[in-house]
Amino acid sequence: MKHLKNTLILFFIIAFSGIGKAQNCYEVIKDMSGIDISPYQIELENAACELRQAFPAEFQDKFKVYGFGFYSRQEFMEGGFQAIWDNVVSEIPTEYYLIFGKQSDHTGIYTKFGVDVKLPERGSFSCYTDIEREYINFSVLNSVNSKYAKFDNHLEDYYEAEKAGMKELMKIVERAKSCCEESSMREPCTLCPENPASIKAMLKDNDFVEIPLSELTVQEMVDTNGIVKQYSQLDIRIEGKNIDVNTDIKEFLNKLSLKMEGIQGTISNFDYTNQNCLDIMDIIFETNESGYIPSAIQGKKNNHKKSDNNNLKYRSSAHNYLFKVDVISLIDENDEAFLYVRNKSKFDISDYDTS
C-alpha cells in the first residue's frame, strides 16, 4: 500500500512538473534558453485564458497560445529558422493559435521574437483578407517588440512582452466581433493602421529605408504595363536637388532587365484619405523577409484577395523576381514628407554594370 502511495505521488509530480502539459490556455512547447521560466507561467496562463475568452464561443476550445525558445546555432541546421517554424507549426494540436518564438544567441537570452497567428476564416473573422491577416502578425509582433524595448530587452521581462502581444490580438478579436459577420457588415471592417505613424513603423520594420524629403509632389496615375508598376508619379526634392523618382527607377531597372530576367519595381504613395492602405500593405508584405515568416503565411502569398479599392490592381507572386525595388511616399501627421525605399535582391547587384 505504501509502495502504491509513493508511486501515485511520483506520478503526479511527473505529470505536473512539465511546463505546458497541464496548462489550459498557454503551453510551452520547449525552451532551450536554460533559464527557469516557471515563475512567469501563471501570468501568461491568465493572459492567454483572457484572450481565449474573447473569441466567440464556437472557437474558444480550438484556440491556444504557445511559446517556444531556441538557440540561434540551430539556424545552421538544414532549413534554418524556417524549418524550425515549420516543425513547431506541424506539431500544434489546436486549429487556431498564437505562437511566440524566442531566439537566444551568443549575445544573450531572448534577443529576438517571432510570432505566428492563425485565426478562423469564418464567422466573426470571415471578412479579413489574407493581407490583413499578415498585418495581424505584424501588429502582434510590433506590440511584443515595443513592450520588450521598454524593459530594455531584459530577458526576465519577456513575459510582459508576450502579454502585450496577447493584449493586441485580443483587441483585434474584439473588433472583429463588432464589425464582421457572415450575414452582415455592421460597420467598415478593416485593419488599416490608424495613423501614418503606424504605417511608418510598419515600413521600417519591413526593411524599408526612410528618407526625409524637403518637398514631395504626387500625381495619381496607374501604369502597370512595364516592369515597374506605377501607381503614383513622385517628384521629390532632397537637399536642393529635384528628382523624378519614376524616371530614375524605370531607367535603372530597364537597364538591369537587359542583362537578366526577373526585375520588378513598384512606385506608390500612401494616401490615408483615399483608403489605399490595404494596397500599400500588400506591397509591404508580399516580399517581407524581415524576422520570421511562418510557412502558413507564405502559402497564402500567391492568392491575395483583392481589396475593394479601385486604385491598385497589381498583385504579384511573392519571390517571383531576382531584383525588386519598392518605393512608397508618405506625408505624416506633422505634414512632413518621407520616401521609403526597399531593395530585395537574390544576387549581388554590384556585379552588374548598369551605367
N, C-alpha and C positions, 0 to 999 in steps of 0.2 A: 504493500500500500504506500509505504514511504517512497519506494522507488518510482511508483506511478506518479505520486505527487511531484517529485523532483523533475520527472520527465515533462509533466504538464507545465511546470514553471519555466523550464528551459524552452519549451515550445513557444510560450507566449513572449518570452524575452526575444527569441529569434524573430518571431512574427512581427513584433512592433519596433524592433531596433532598426530595421531597414527603412531609411527615409523614403517616403513616397509611396511605398506599397500599401500602407494603411491609411493614406490620405484620401480625401474625398474629392477635393477641388483642385489641388495643386500637387503634382507629382514630380519628384526629381528622378530623371531617368538614370543619370550618372553624373558624377562630378570628379574631375581629376585634378582639382586645384590643390588638394591636400589640406584645406582648411576645414574647420568644424562649422558647418552651415546649419546645424540643428537649432541653434538659438533663434534663428530667423524664420523658422518654418511655420510657427503659429501665426505670425503676422501675414505671411504670404498666403497661408491657407485661408485666413479670414478674408483677405482681399480677393482671392480667387473665387471664394464662395459668393461674395457680394457681386462680383462680375457675372458669375453663372446665374445668379438670381435675377439679374437684369434682362436676361434673354426671355423671349416668350416661352411659356411652359412646355411647348412641344419640342423645344430644342435643349432645354436645360440638362437633361440626362445624357445628351450627346456631346456636350462641350466640357472641356477640361483645360487647365493651364499646366504646362510642362516646363521644366528647367533642366538644362544640362551644361556642363562645363568641360572644356577640353584644352589641352596644351598645344601650342602652335606648331610644335615639331610634327604634328600629325598632318600639317599642310603638305609635307613632302611624301606622304603616302600616296598611293595611286588614286587619282581623282581629286586630291586636295580637299579644300574646305567643302566643295560641293558634294563630294562623296560622303562626307560626314553628315551634312544636312540630309542627303537622300536616305542614308541609313537610319537616321533618327526619325524622319517622317514616316518611313516604311514600318516602323515599329509602334507608331501611335495607334492605340486601340479605339479612340473615340473618333466620331465622324467629323467633328469640328473642334478647333483647338487654337490656343495661343502658345507658341513655343518661344522661350527665351534661351538663346545660346550665349555662353560667356567664354571668351577666349583668354587664356593665360599664355604668357611667353617669357622670354628671357628678361624683359623689362619689368615684369610684375604679374600679380594675380588679377584676373578680370580686367584686362586692359581694353577689351573691345566687346561690344554687344551685337547680337543679331536677333532678329525676330521673324517669325512666320505666323501669319494669321489665316485661318480658314474659317469662313462664315458660311451659313446656309445660303442657297441661291433661290429660295422660295419664301413665301410668306412675307414677313416684315423686311426681308433683305432682297426681295426679287428685283428691285429697280436699280440696284447698284451694278454699274458696268464693270468690266474686267479692269479697266484703267483705274476706276475708283477703288477697287479692291487692292490694287497695288499701292495706291495712295494711303490706304488704311495701314498697310505695313510701314510705310514711311512715317506716317503720323505717330504710330505707336513707338517706333524706334527713336524718332526725334524726341518724344517725351522722355523716354528712358535715358538717352544721352544727355539731355538738358538737366535732368534731375541729378544724374551721376556727376556732372560737371559742377553743380552747386555744392557737392560734397567733396570737391577736389579729387574726384575719381578714387576715393578711398574704398578699398575692397570690402570693408565691413559694412559699407552703406549700399552695397549692391541691391539689397532687398528694397530699399527706398526707391531705387531706380525702377525696379520691376513693378513695384506698387504703382508708380506713376504711369507706367505703360498700361497696366490693367485699368487704371482710372480713365485714361484716354480712350481705351477701347470701350469702356462702359458708356462713355458719353456718346460714342458713335452708335452703339447698340440702342441706347435710349432714343437717339434722334431717328434711327431707322424705324423704330416702333411708332413714332409720332408722325412720320411723313410718308412712309412707304407701305402700301398694302397691295396684294394681288388684285383686289377688286376695285380699288380707287386710289387716287393720289390726293391726299388731303391738303398737302402743301408742296411746293417745289422741293424735291428731294435730291440734293446734290452735295458732294463732299468738297466742293470748291473751297480752297483756303479763304479765310475770312478777310484777309487784307494782303496788300503787296509784300509786307514784311514776311508773311508766311511763305509766299512764293519765292522770295529771295533766299530764305533759309533752305527751301527745298532744292533750288537750283544749285546753291553752293554745296549742299550735301550730296549732290549727284554729279560732281566732277566739273561743274561749270566754273569758269574763272570770271570774276566780277571786274568790270572796267568802268570806273566813273566817267561820265560824259559831261562836257561843258554845254553841249547842245544836242538835241535829238529832234529830228523831223520824221514823221511817219506818214506814209501814204498807203492806204489799203489796196491790195492787189492780190490776185490769185493766178499764179503761173506755175503749173506743175508738169510742164512738158519736158523740161530738161533734167539733168542730173541734180540740179538744185531746185528744191521745191520752195517757191517763194510765196509767202502769204502776206508779206509787207515789204514796202520799199523803205529802207532805212538809210537816212543821211545823218551822219553824226559829225561832231566837232570835238577833237581832243587836242588840248594844248595848242589851240590856234590853227590846227590843221583840219580841213574838211575832208571827209572820207565818204565815198559812196560804197556802203557795205556790200550791197548786192553785186555791183560790178566787180569789186575786188575778189569776193568769194567765188563768183562764177568763173572769172578768168583763171584763178588759181586751180580750181577743181577741174575745169575743162582741159587745162594743160596736163594735169596729172592723169586725166582719163585717157589721154592719147598714149600713155605708157602702160596702162593696165585697166582692167575692168573692176567693177565693184566700188566705184567712187560715188558718194552721195553727200547731199547737204540740205539743210533746212534753214530758212530765214523767216522769223515771225516776230510779232510784237504782242506782249501780254497787255490786253485791254480789259480790265476787270468790268468796266461798264458794259462791254459787249458780251460778257459771259463766255469768253472763249477759253477759260482756264482749263476745261477738260481736254481741249485740243492741245494746249501747251503741256499739260500733264502727260498726254500721250507721247509727245516728243521726248519729254524728260525721261520717262520710264522705259521706253521701248528699247533703249540700248544701255540701260542702267547696269553698270558693273561695279558700283560702289558698295562696299560692305558685303553682306551675304545675300545671295539671290536664290531663294528657295526654288526647287525644281517645280513645285506646284504652280508657282507664278510663271516660270519660264515656259511651261507648257501651254500657257494661255496667250503668249505674246503674239502669236500669229493670227489670233482670232479676236482682236479687239472689236467690241461693239461700237458702232459709230454713234456719236452724240447727236442730239437734235440740232446742234449749232450748224449753221449753213456756211460758216467761214472756211473751215478747213475740212478737206475731204480726203487728204492723203493718209494712208495707213500702210506703212512698210513692214515687211517681215523683219523681226529682230535679228541682228547679227548677219544680215544679208548684204555685207559690204566688207571691203578691205580698209577703206578710209572714209570717215564721215565727220562732217563739221555741222554742228548745230549752233545757231545764233538766235538769241532771244533778247529783245529790248524791253525795257520796263521803266515806268515813271512811278516812284514810290509815293507814300503818303505825304512826304515832305516836298513834293514836286521836284525831286532830284532824279536825273536820268542816269540809267546804267545800261551797259551792254554785257550780256553773258555769253561766253563762248566755250564750247566743249569740242575737243578733238578726240575722236576714237579711231585708233589705228591698230591694225593687225600686222604691221610691219614697221620698220624704221624709216620714217619719212625722209630722213636726212640722206638716205641712199639714192634718192631720186632728184634729179635736177629739173626744176620747173621754171628756170629762168628763160 
